[in-house]
Structure formats: C-alpha cells, structure tokens
Amino acid sequence: MEIKVLDHQTIDQIAAGEVVERPASVVKELVENAMDSGADNITVEIKDGGIAMIRVTDNGCGIPKDQVAKAFLRHSTSKIRTADDLLEIKSLGFRGEALSSISAVSQTEMITKIANDLTGVRYVINGGEEAEKEEIGAPEGTTIIVRNLFFNVPARRKFLKTPQTETSAIVELMQHLAMSHPEISFKFMQSGQIRFHTSGNGDLKEIIYRIYGRDAANEIVPIRFENEFLRITGFLGTPTITRANRNFETCFINGRFIKSKLIAKAVEEGYGGYLMQHKFPLYVIHITLPPTRLDVNVHPAKWEVRFDEQNKIAEWIAHAVSETLAHKEMIKTASLPGDTPKETATASKPLSEKVYMPEPFEVEAKKRESLQLLTEEVNSVEPPKGQSESAFKPLSVTDPVNTLSGNVIKKAEAIVVEKPTQMNLFEEKILQKDRRNDYRIIGQVFDTYWLIEFEEKLLLIDQHAAHEKIKYERILKQVESGFVAAQSINPPIIVSLSGQEEAVYHEFRDVFAALGFETEPFGGNEYAIRSVPTELFGCSEKELFLDIMDELLEGPIKGEPSVIRSKIASMACKAAVKGNMHLSLPEAEKLIDELMELDNPYHCPHGRPTIITISKYEMEKKFNRIVT
C-alpha cells in the first residue's frame, strides 16, 4: 500500500469536521471571535436553520486590511504566541482554526474595518479558495456571512437535521452566550424576524426572565461565594422548579459555557435534601478561576475543561450552594383549584418559542392601569347615610396600595377588595422553636397529615416526610461528629462480595464504619456485618449495605459526601413512620418539636416537602367571603 500526503483541500475539510459539526458550531465560533474582539453589540441572522445563510455582525475592533487573508489560514491567531500561553488562556478562542475550517466548507464573506481607517475591506473565500478582495465603505467592526454550509461536502450536508431543529440548536446556543456575558447586547434574527434580543445592561436575572419565563425568574435566588481561589455568582432555582434532566443546569467558567459532571454533581450535592430523587435543579452560575487552575484545551468545541485540585473545587461549590439555600425559607404554598392565572399557561412552551416576554416596565404599567380602574370603582361608591364625605377620602393611584401590599381597600363597607400578602418564603421564618406557642394543632387527617393553625395560615405537615428528615439529620450529625450509635447483630449478617466489590470494601472500610456498620472478613470473599446504626436497626441492613457498595462503585468521585448522604436518606426513609399510620397527639407534638430543631426542616432527604401552607385569604376567596 502506497502512502501519500493528502492535498491541501482534503486536509482542510477533514480539519473542518472537528470544528464545524452543524450551523450552531459556526455561530459559536464566529460569536466567540466577536466577543474576543471587544464587541458589546452582536447580531446573528440565519436562514433555513443556518444552512443557507449565517450573518454575524459586531462592533468590535475589526481586522487590519493587510491581515484579513492571514486570518483565514489554519492556526493563525492573535490570541496566543507560544505553547506557554495555553497555560493562561483568557480569550474564548485561541487555536486559530475557526475561520479556516468554516471557509473550507462554505462560501464565506468578511467585511471589516478598524477604527483609524477611512475604509474597510471585503474579502470572499469559497471552499478555502480566495475569490475576491476589495476596499469598501463599512462601519467599525466585522461582519461575516457564511452561505451554503457544506456545499462542497455533500456527505456532511445530508446528515444535517431539519432547519427547525438546527434553528433550535442555535437558539439554545444564543441563550447560553447571552447568559455568559450579560454586559453584551445580543440580537438573534431568523428569516428577518427578531427571535431574541438582550439589552446588554449586565442584568443576568433579566436574561433568565427572557429565556425561562416569569415563573422561573420569580423562583431563583442569588448566589455569591468567594475565596482566594475562586468566585461564584449567579442564581439558583428553588426546589419548586426542578426538572427531570440536567438540561437546565448552566455553568460558565471564566465566561465560557462548559459541560462538567464534576460541577453538576457538586451543585446537586449542595442542594442536598431539597431535591426529589431523579429531579435536577435549574441554575445559572458563573465560576471565575485563575487560568492556571484549569485546562480549556481539552475538547474540539471547548465544551469541557480539566481542573487543578478538582475535589477542592467541587467541595467549595457544594458548600456555596448549600450555604445559599440554608438561609432561605423553602415552604411550598398550596394553591386551591382555579387560582392559577391564565397568563402562566405559556410556561409549557419550548424555550425556543418563549422569546417575547413583557419588559419589567410593561408589567409595572399594567399594575398601575389595573390599580387606576380599581380606585375609580371604589371612589364611585356613595358614603352611607350619617357618614360625612370626608370620612371617605378618595383613593389615588399614588397611594401606598398595590397588588403586593396586602392592604384592604374599603369604602362604605360596600366593596371589599383584598389582595393576598404573599409571605416572603426566603426571609420570614415559620418553623422556629421560639414560635412554638403560636401553633395550634388541629388534628390528623387520612392518618398521614397533621393540620396546624398558625397566624393566618393553615399548615399541613406530612408525618412520614417530617420523620424521615428528622432521622436523616440525626444520623448525619452522628456521622459528622464521628460517633454513630450502633446496634450489635447476633448472629451477624453475611454478605458475599465480588472481586471489584472487595476492592471497594477495603478502600472505603472507614466509610462503612462511619455509618455504623461494623464489618470484618468471614473467610474467602464473605464478610460479616456485626453491627448497624441504632436508628436503622431492623430496616433491611444487608440491602442498605450493598446499596452503598453499588454507589461507591459507580460514583465518579469516589467517597464524595453525596454518596453517603443519599444512602443515609434511603436508610432514614425505611426507618421513618409511614403514611396511613395513626399517631397520638403527644407523638405529633414531639415530631413537630424535633422538626423545628433542624437547620432545613422544609424538605425530606429526597426533596419532597415536609410542610405546605394554605393562606386564610385563599380559603375566604373560595367561600366568596372576599370580593375581588
């Protein structure tokens, strides 16, 4: 077999395959170049899912005329000079492959101008071959137009998805880019229509509002953590907006969107008992690290990174998330049927369709318009006989009454309009020991739920979830303190382990001991369990032991705390009092007292709520005692 050197065109097309996978790949590379150029205003336009045309326009620094052709050569870049520069990369691009790869499989046109030049330059390159170059009048910045993607590589073109699918991928990419740099204004247009536009005012929450909608934006809390090694900022979704997959977990490292199992696991560990099993949080976080602490030159599309001291980084992230959520009240408010406003029906639409969201100023304008109508209606009521007109001072739109105030507007006792005071679940604390005397236990329903009157709210406590959380916290504290009360078993439980399981057993024998499992070799591949945690005695000890073994085998970070916590959660669930089990009043009082002692009493270890609340207002509205 004769070995031959491939021709230049074939080499370029092969190289392009690593960088240009689909139209979204082109958009990513071009927009990141625009961001690296210092642009704060970037517009992306596409036709036919980006297959027919992609145009990216920016107001960045532009490219000097004499360097335009050089920019399309393979491995030509302004961002690094030597291999040592790879250790401290601060730009999004650095390999010098994007323009070369894109132009090798498309018909590409660039118009660019730098600040000090009177004119710009137009450069056309088709399939890697230069076609035109001319001076042209142009604004400062760069515009790149990519037409007929994969026109010369039909084998690649036929594997592209439908234009709708390719458009959806670009929409998702643009959303990530917008969240990565809120200080940049991004505009995305499809076939001449604006689909997505951000202001560039630096407000990440505004972008989350535009992407995920009002309901999600109302259920996020800010996170901020900083030490000498890293900084974490962004927003965490509350447990009410969890998802069935990790598609809503968004993380940026030094402004770059990345996909990291390490970070995903760390964040989920920080959520701890707030999440139900097989549910994942919504979050958008920015992590800033010194460039020397990570390697971004790992994946062709730069989606992945490697970390220096990854276990420490995971620990800091988990701690930051846990601390943020620990100081927020997480009691779920129950809504009675018919209370959901119609405008929230759009929440089920795909993200790509949820691009036109009302601006905050539009929302405020509607509030004031509604309030104006309300006050006119109230002021139109005549005072009752015997009462002076002055006793009924007309209301004004500027009065301190609004849809969130909870005030009651009365006039002549003819109309009563009340809006609910939404308890600030993140600031007001209900389950506090010093408020115990304010509770009145009404009783138990369905042998599962306890009803409690508290101020102007009805609390419902799930006895199983509450007891499960109490046991979980109790065992966890024992583990953290280094002393778990253990119950001896006679005769011992014998388990047989495979070779791989034996290796894990020997590596993590201390983990089992920390959980209260006293074990010892019993001959061959068999081991004896001679004691188990006292709290869990009689709760399928052998099954729990093997479950822990399985998770230690599968865990990407062996021995991480989340493995232990998840198994403690399982053990606590099996040992807790069940639903459909009658409790006496003293037992219920003891349960509630113990629940109030916990740091996070609002969710069981699997994320289910232990307590929900129904307001007096909602009840009175259902009984028509309130006219709205």
N, C-alpha and C positions, 0 to 999 in steps of 0.2 A: 504494500500500500504506500503510495507516494504522499508525503506531507507537503502541503502548500500553505503559503501565507494568504490569508483572506484579503480581499480587496477592501479599500477604504470604505465604500458604501455599505458593504455587508457588515463590517466591524461596527460602523455607526448604528446600523439598525439593530444589531444584537445588543449593543450597549444601551440603546434607547429602550429596549424591552425591560431593563431593570428599573428604569426611572419612570417611563411613561406606560402605565398599565391601562389607563382609561382617561376620559376627558377630565375627571376630577384631579388626576395626577398632574395634568398640565396646569390647571388652575392653581393648584397648591404651589407648584414650583414658581410660577410667574408672580403670584401674590406675595410669596415669601421674599422674592427678589425685590418687589416693590417696597415691602416693609423694611428690608435691609437698606434701601436707598434713602430712607428718612421720610418717606411719604406719610402724610397724615390724612390723605383722602384717596381712596382706591375704589374704582368702579370695575365691576366684572359683568360682561354681557355675553350671552350664549344664544345659539340657535340649534335646534334639533339635539338637545342634550349635550351640546358642546362638540358634537361630531362634525357638524357643518362649519361652525364658527365659534371661536372664543376670542373676546377682546378684553384686555386688561389695561386700564389707564390709571396712571398715578401722577402725583405732583412731587415726586422725589427729585433727587439731584441730577438725574439724567446721565447720559454716557457721552464723553467727548467724541467728536466725529472720527478722529483717527483711531479710535479703539472699538468702534462698533463691529467691524468684521472680526476682530480678535475675540470679541465676547462670545461668538458662536463656535469657537474652536473648542475641542474637547479639553477638559481640565484647565481651562483658563478662568481665573477668578481674581477678584480684587480683595478677597476676604482672608486668605492665608498666604504665606510665602514659603514656609518650611514645615516639615512634619512636626516640629516642636509646637507650632501654632495650634495643632489639633488638641493639645492639652488645655487650651484656654479659649475655646470657641465661644464667642458671644453673639455671632450672627446666626440667622436661621439657615442660610445656605453657606456652603464652603467648598464643595467638591468641584465646582466648575463644570458640571455635566448637564445641567438643566436645558439651557438654550441649544446646545449641541444635540442633545437627544430629541428635543421637541422638533427642531428644524429638520432632523433626519427623517421624520415620519409624517411631515405635514408641509403645507405651503405657508411659510411664516413671513410676516412683515413687521418691521420695527420702525417707529417714528420717535425720535428722541432729541432732546435739546438740553444743554446745560445753561446755568444762569448767566454767564458772561458772554455767550454767543448771541449774535443777532438772528441767526437762522439755525435750524436743526437739520437732521439728516433722515432720509427714508431709505431703509435697507430691506431688500427682499431676498429670501433664500428658500428654495424649493427642494425638498428631499435631500438636503445637505449641500446643494449646489447653489452658489451665488447667482442671482438673476438680475438684480437692479441695485443701484446706489445713486442717490441724488440729494442735493440740498433742497430744503423745503421749509416754509414758514411753519412754526409749531410753538405751542406753549412749553414752558419749562416742565420737564418730567419725561415720562416714557409711556408710549402706547405700543402694545404688542398684539398683533392679530394672528391667530392660528386658524387656518382653514383646512378643511378636508383631512381630518386626522386619519392616519394610517392609509392614505390614498395609495401609497406605494407598497403597502404590506397587507394585502387582502386577507391573508391568513389571520392576522391580528384583528382586522376590522370586523370580520364576520363573528368574532366572539364577543363583541360589544353587546351590551344589553339594549333594551328599547330606549328611545330618547327620554321617556318619562322616568325610567329607572336611573339613567345617567344623570338626569337633572336632579333627582332626589339626592344622589350622592354628592353633587356639587352644592346643593342647599345645605346639607349637613356639614360639609367642609367649611362653607362660608360662615355658618353659625359658630363653629369652633374657632375660626380665625377671628371673628368679631369678639368672642369671649376672651380670646388670648390677649387681645390688645384693645381694651375699651376706649383708649385715647385716640384711636384711628377711626375715621368715618368710613364705613364700608357700604357700598351700594351694589346690589345684585339685580341684574335685569335679564329677563327671559323673553325672547322674541319681542323686544321693545317695551315690555311691561315691567315695572318695578316690583320685585318679589320680596326684597329685603333691604332695609336701609337703617343704619345706625347713626347716631348723632356725633359720635367721637368725643363726647364730653367726659369720658373716663368713668362713667357710672356703670359698673358691672351689673348691678341689680336691674337697671333699665333694660339691658340686653337680655337678661334672664327672663324678664317680663315679656319681651317681644318674642322670644323663642318658645318658652314653655307655657306662657299664658298667665293670666291674672291669678288663678288659683294656686299655681306653683309659686309665683312671686310672693304671695301672701303667707306661704308656709316655709320660708327659708330664714335662717339666722346667720349672722355674720360670724366668721371665724378669723381669729388673728393670733398668731403664735410666733415668737421669735427667740432665738438663742444665738450663740456666737457662730453656729454652723449653718443655720437655715432660717428662712422666714416663710410662714404660711399665711395666706389671706384668701378671702373668697366667701362662699356661702354654702351652708349645709341645709339640706331639706329636712323637715321634721318627719317623724315616722308615719305621718298621715299620707305622704306622697311617695311611698316606696313603690318599686317596680319589680317585675318578675325576672328581669335580666339586668345586666350591667351597662346597658346602652345609655343610661342617663348619668353614669359616673364619668365626670370630666375633670381631667387633671392637666395642668400645664407646668412644665419645668423650664424655668428661665424664659418664659414666653412661648415655649414650644409645646404643642399638643402631643402628648405621648400616651401609649398604652402600656401599663405596667401592672403585672399581677401583684408585685410587691406592694405597691401603693394601694391598689384596690383592697387587698387583704388587710392592710394596716388601717385604712379608713373604716372598713367594715368591723374590724376589731374594736375601734374606737366607739362605734355605735353600740357595741355590746348587746345588752338586753333590750334595746329599743326596737330591734328588727325581728320580724317573724321569720321562721325558717323558710328558705328559698325566696326571700324577698331582699331587694337591694336598694340602697338609698339613691336619692338624687342629690348630686353635689357638683359644685364648680369651684375648684381650688387652684390657687397659684402657689407654687413652691419655688423659692429662689435659693439657689445653692451656688457656691463658688464653682466656676467652670472646671477647676482642677479636681472636684469631687465626683464628676460624672463623665461618662464617655458617650457622646451622641453619635459617634461614627460606627454604629452597630448594624443598623437596618438600612436597606437601599432607600426606603422612603422616609427614613429618620423617625419612624413611629416609636422605636424602642430605645432605651438608654440603659447603661450599666452604672451602678452606684458604687462609690467607695464607702465602706462601712455601712452596707445596706441594712443590717439588722438594727443599728442605732437609728438610722433614718426612719425605718418602719416604726420603731418604738416612739420616736418623737411625734410622728404623725398620729399614731393611735392615741397618744397622750393628749395632743392638742384637740382632737375630735372629742374625746371623752370629757375633757375639761369644759369644752364649749357647751356640750349637751347637758352636763351635770348641773349647770346653773340655769337651765331653762325648764319651766313647768311644762309637762307634756300630757296633761289631762285632755282626753278627747271629749268634745262637745257633741252630744247626740242631737240630730235634727229630726223633728217629727215629720211624718209624710206630708208632702205638699209644700215644704218650706224651701226647696231648692229653687232659686231663681232661674228663669229660662235662659238668661244670658250665659250661664255656665255650661250649657249644652255643648258648646264648641270645644270643650276640654277633650272630647274623644277624637277630634280630628287629628290627622297625621301632622307632624311638625312642619312638613313642607307646605301645608295649607294654612298654618296659623301664623301668617306673617303680618296681617293688618290688625294690629292691636291698638286700642284707643290710647292716645297720649295722656299722661297724668293731668295735664291742664284741661283736656276734654272731659275727663272724669269729674274734676272739680267743677267745671262749668255745668255739667248735668246735675250735680248735687245742689248747686245754688239755684238752678232753674226749678228743680223739684221743691226746694225749700220755699221759693218765692210763691209758687202755687199753693203750698200748704199754708203759709201765713196769710195769704189773701182769703183763703177759705175760712180760716179760724177768725180773722178780723171781721168777716161779714156777719158773724152771729151777733144778734142783738142781746144786750145785757138783760137779765131777768128784772122783773118789777121790784122796786125797792132798793136796787143797787145803782150807784152812780156810775156814769160813763167812765170816770177817772179810775174806778176800781179795776177797769179792764183796759189797761194800757195796750195799744196796738203793738203787735209784734213786728219786728223788722228783720230783713234778711241779714243784717249785720249783728243781730242779737246773738249771744253765745249759745245758739241752739243749732245742732247739726245732726246728721244721721248717725253719728257715733257718740253723741253726748249722753244719751240715756235720759235726757230731760223729758218731763211730761208737760205738754202744752195744753192748757185748759182755758176755756172761755165760756162763761155762763153755764158750766157743767153740762153743756150740750154736746160738745165733741171732745173726745179724749184721744189724742194721738200720741202713742208711745213707741219709741224705737228701742230695741234692746241694748243694754250695756254689755258689750262683748268683753268678757273677762280677759284680761291680758294674761294668757296662759304662760307667757315667758317671764313674767315679773311677779305676779301675785302667787303666793304660796298657799295652797289649801291644806295639804297634808302636813301639818306641823303639830308637834306634841303640845305646844302651849295653846293650841286652839281646840284641844280635845273636848273641852267643856261646851264648845259651841255646836257639837254634833248631837243629833237626836236619832238613835237607831229606831227605825220604824218596824223592821222585821225582815223575814226571809221570804223570797218568792221562788217557786219552782225548785226548792231545795238547792239552789245554786247561787242566787244573787241576794245581796243584802242592801236594803234601801235605807238611806240616811238623809235626814233633813239637815241642811247646813245653809244658814242665812237665807238667801232667796234662790236656792238651788236644791235639786234632788240628786244625790249621788248614788250610783249603783256600783257596788263592788262585787267582782267575780271571785268567789271564795277560793276556787282552785288556782286561778292565776295569782291571787294575792299570796296564798300559802306557798305556792311554788317559788315565788320571788323571795319570800322570807327564808325558805330553806336554802335557796341558791346563795343569797347574800351571807347567810350564816356559815355555810361550808366554805365559800370563797374567802371569807375573812380568816377562817381557821387555816386554810391553805397559805394565805399570805403571811399569817403570823408564824407559820412553821410548825403548828401543832394542830392536828386533826384528831378529834376524839374517835377512837377505833373500837370496834366490837369483834371480839375473838370468835372464830367459827370452829366448831368441833363436831364432826370431822371436817377437815379442810376441803375446799373446792379444788379439784384437779383439772388443769387445762393442758392441752397438747398444742405446742407451737411449731410452726414450720421453721425452716432454717432462716428465712427472712425475718419472721416474727421474733425468733430468738435473738437475732442481731439487734432489733429494735428494743426488745426487752432489756438486754444488757446495757444498751446506750441510755435508756430512759428509766432505769430502775428507780432512780430518785424521784421521777415524776409520779410513778405509781405510789411510792411511799408517801409523797406529799399529799396525795389524795386520800390516804388512809388505807391503801391496800398493802398489807404485809405479805410478801411473797418469798418463796425460796425454791431452789431446784428440788425435784422429786424423783430424779432418775431419768436418763435418756432425754427426750425432748419434752418431758412433762414437768409442770411447775405447780406448786401448791399455794393456794390463796388462803392464808391463815387468819386474816382479819380484814374487815371492810369498814368504811366510815359509819359511825354510830347512827348518823342521821339517815342512812340509806339501808340499814340492816333489813333484810327480807325483801329487797327490791331488785331481783334478777341480777345478783352481783357478778355472776360469770359473764352474762351478756354485756354488762356495762364494761367490764374489764376488757373484753375482746373488742368492743366498740372503740375504746380509747386506743387500743393497739392498731386498729384499722386506720384511724385518723392520723396517728403518728407515722404510719407507713405512707399515707397519701399526701400529707402536708408538705407544701413547697418549702416552708421554713420550719425545719424540724424543731419541735419543742416550743413553738410560739404559744403565747398565753391563750390565744383564741381557741386552740385545740383543747386545752384544759377547761376553759370556761364553757365551751359547747358541751363537753361531756358532763360537767357539773350541772349544767342546765337540764340535760337529759335525766340525770340521776334525781335532781330535785323534782322534776315533773312526775316521775314514777312514785316518789315518796309523798307527794303532796296530797292533801284531802281532795277528793274528787267532786265534780258536779253531781247533782242528784243525791247529795248526802246531807242529811239534816244536821245542823249544828245548833247547839243551845245558845241562848243569849250570852252567857258568860264566855263561851268559846268564841263567839263572834267578836265580843269586846276585846278579848285577848288578841285575836287575829288583827283587828284594826289598830290596836295599840302597837303591836310589833311592826305592822306595815309603816306606821308613821316614824318609826325609828330608822328607816332605811334612807340611804342617800338618793336612790332613784326608785321610788315606790310606784311609779306610774305604769310600768310595763313589766310583764313576766320575762324570764330569760329568753323566750322565743319571740318576743316582740309584741305579743298580744296585750291590749290594755288591761290593767287591773281595775281601772275605775273610769267611768264616764259620767258626764253631768248633763242634766236637763234643767234649763232655767225656768223659773216661775213665769217669766214672760211668755215662753213658748207654750206652756200649758194654758195660760189665760187666753192666749190668742186662739187656741184650738176650741176653747169653750165660749168663744165670742164675748169674752168679758172686756176685750180691748178692740177698739175700732181703729183700723189702720188705713 
